[in-house]
Amino acid sequence: MKVASLVEHLLLMQEMAHDAEEFCESLDCAQFLADRKTQQACILNLLIMGECSSRILKEQPAFADFSPYIPHRNMKGMRNHIAHGFSTLNLETIWATLDQFLPNVIAVLPAAIEAAVRYENDL
C-alpha cells in the first residue's frame, strides 16, 4: 500500500475544506443547526482534515513544526473528538470551527502546499 505524500495529505485537506465551505456557503448558524445532512457532511470533512493532520504529524513532524500556520495538533484533536467523543459533539462549536477557523485554513493551504512541494523535493 502506497503511503500518501505530504503534498497529497495537504491537497486532500484543501479539497475537504473547500467542500465544507461550499456546503455552508449560504447558511447561518441557525440554518446549519437545523440541517442534519449538512452537519454530517461537514463533520466528516473536519474528521478527514484532522486525519490528514494526524498523518502529517506522524510521518513528517519536521514539516508540521515548520508550518505553524496550520494548527495540525488542534485539527488532530478535533478529529479525535469527532471519532471518539461523537456523542458529546457540540454543533455550535462545529459551526464556529467552520465559520471562523476554516476560512483561515483555506487561505494558508496554497502556501503550505507550495512549501510541501519544496520540502519533499529537498528530501
ZALUMFI-202585 format. One record per residue (C-alpha): residue in one letter; chain; x, y, z. Coordinates in steps of 0.25 Angstrom, whole numbers. Layout:
<sites>
+------+-------+-------+-------+-------+
! rest ! kette !    c1 !    c2 !    c3 !
+------+-------+-------+-------+-------+
!    a !     A !     X !     Y !     Z !
...
+------+-------+-------+-------+-------+
</sites>
This chain:
<sites>
+------+-------+-------+-------+-------+
! rest ! kette !    c1 !    c2 !    c3 !
+------+-------+-------+-------+-------+
!    m !     A !     0 !     0 !     0 !
!    k !     A !     6 !    14 !    -4 !
!    v !     A !     7 !    24 !     7 !
!    a !     A !     1 !    37 !     3 !
!    s !     A !    11 !    48 !     2 !
!    l !     A !    11 !    61 !    10 !
!    v !     A !     6 !    68 !    -2 !
!    e !     A !    -5 !    58 !    -4 !
!    h !     A !   -10 !    60 !    10 !
!    l !     A !   -10 !    75 !     9 !
!    l !     A !   -17 !    74 !    -5 !
!    l !     A !   -28 !    65 !     2 !
!    m !     A !   -29 !    75 !    13 !
!    q !     A !   -31 !    86 !     3 !
!    e !     A !   -42 !    78 !    -4 !
!    m !     A !   -49 !    75 !     9 !
!    a !     A !   -48 !    90 !    14 !
!    h !     A !   -54 !    95 !     0 !
!    d !     A !   -65 !    85 !     1 !
!    a !     A !   -69 !    88 !    15 !
!    e !     A !   -68 !   103 !    11 !
!    e !     A !   -77 !   100 !    -1 !
!    f !     A !   -87 !    92 !     8 !
!    c !     A !   -89 !   104 !    18 !
!    e !     A !   -88 !   115 !     7 !
!    s !     A !  -102 !   121 !     9 !
!    l !     A !  -105 !   117 !    23 !
!    d !     A !  -104 !   124 !    36 !
!    c !     A !  -103 !   117 !    50 !
!    a !     A !  -118 !   114 !    52 !
!    q !     A !  -119 !   108 !    38 !
!    f !     A !  -107 !    99 !    40 !
!    l !     A !  -112 !    95 !    53 !
!    a !     A !  -126 !    91 !    46 !
!    d !     A !  -119 !    84 !    35 !
!    r !     A !  -114 !    70 !    39 !
!    k !     A !  -109 !    66 !    25 !
!    t !     A !  -100 !    78 !    25 !
!    q !     A !   -96 !    75 !    39 !
!    q !     A !   -92 !    61 !    36 !
!    a !     A !   -85 !    65 !    23 !
!    c !     A !   -77 !    76 !    30 !
!    i !     A !   -73 !    67 !    42 !
!    l !     A !   -68 !    56 !    32 !
!    n !     A !   -59 !    67 !    25 !
!    l !     A !   -54 !    72 !    38 !
!    l !     A !   -51 !    58 !    42 !
!    i !     A !   -43 !    55 !    29 !
!    m !     A !   -36 !    68 !    30 !
!    g !     A !   -32 !    64 !    45 !
!    e !     A !   -27 !    51 !    40 !
!    c !     A !   -18 !    57 !    29 !
!    s !     A !   -12 !    66 !    40 !
!    s !     A !   -10 !    54 !    49 !
!    r !     A !    -3 !    47 !    38 !
!    i !     A !     6 !    59 !    35 !
!    l !     A !     9 !    60 !    50 !
!    k !     A !    13 !    45 !    50 !
!    e !     A !    20 !    44 !    36 !
!    q !     A !    26 !    58 !    35 !
!    p !     A !    27 !    64 !    49 !
!    a !     A !    38 !    74 !    44 !
!    f !     A !    29 !    80 !    33 !
!    a !     A !    18 !    81 !    43 !
!    d !     A !    27 !    89 !    52 !
!    f !     A !    32 !    97 !    40 !
!    s !     A !    18 !   101 !    36 !
!    p !     A !    11 !   106 !    49 !
!    y !     A !     1 !   114 !    41 !
!    i !     A !    -7 !   101 !    40 !
!    p !     A !   -11 !    97 !    54 !
!    h !     A !    -9 !    82 !    52 !
!    r !     A !   -10 !    78 !    67 !
!    n !     A !   -23 !    85 !    68 !
!    m !     A !   -28 !    79 !    56 !
!    k !     A !   -24 !    65 !    61 !
!    g !     A !   -31 !    68 !    74 !
!    m !     A !   -44 !    71 !    67 !
!    r !     A !   -42 !    58 !    59 !
!    n !     A !   -41 !    50 !    71 !
!    h !     A !   -53 !    57 !    78 !
!    i !     A !   -61 !    54 !    66 !
!    a !     A !   -57 !    40 !    65 !
!    h !     A !   -57 !    36 !    79 !
!    g !     A !   -66 !    47 !    86 !
!    f !     A !   -76 !    47 !    76 !
!    s !     A !   -88 !    46 !    86 !
!    t !     A !   -83 !    59 !    92 !
!    l !     A !   -81 !    68 !    80 !
!    n !     A !   -85 !    82 !    81 !
!    l !     A !   -91 !    86 !    68 !
!    e !     A !   -89 !   101 !    71 !
!    t !     A !   -74 !    98 !    73 !
!    i !     A !   -74 !    91 !    60 !
!    w !     A !   -81 !   103 !    53 !
!    a !     A !   -71 !   113 !    60 !
!    t !     A !   -60 !   104 !    54 !
!    l !     A !   -66 !   104 !    40 !
!    d !     A !   -69 !   119 !    41 !
!    q !     A !   -57 !   125 !    48 !
!    f !     A !   -46 !   115 !    46 !
!    l !     A !   -48 !   108 !    33 !
!    p !     A !   -46 !   121 !    24 !
!    n !     A !   -32 !   123 !    31 !
!    v !     A !   -28 !   109 !    27 !
!    i !     A !   -33 !   111 !    13 !
!    a !     A !   -25 !   124 !    12 !
!    v !     A !   -12 !   117 !    16 !
!    l !     A !   -13 !   104 !    10 !
!    p !     A !    -8 !   108 !    -4 !
!    a !     A !     5 !   113 !     2 !
!    a !     A !     6 !   101 !    11 !
!    i !     A !     5 !    92 !    -2 !
!    e !     A !    16 !   100 !    -9 !
!    a !     A !    25 !    99 !     3 !
!    a !     A !    22 !    84 !     4 !
!    v !     A !    26 !    82 !   -11 !
!    r !     A !    39 !    89 !    -8 !
!    y !     A !    41 !    81 !     5 !
!    e !     A !    38 !    68 !    -2 !
!    n !     A !    48 !    71 !   -13 !
!    d !     A !    59 !    74 !    -3 !
!    l !     A !    57 !    61 !     4 !
+------+-------+-------+-------+-------+
</sites>
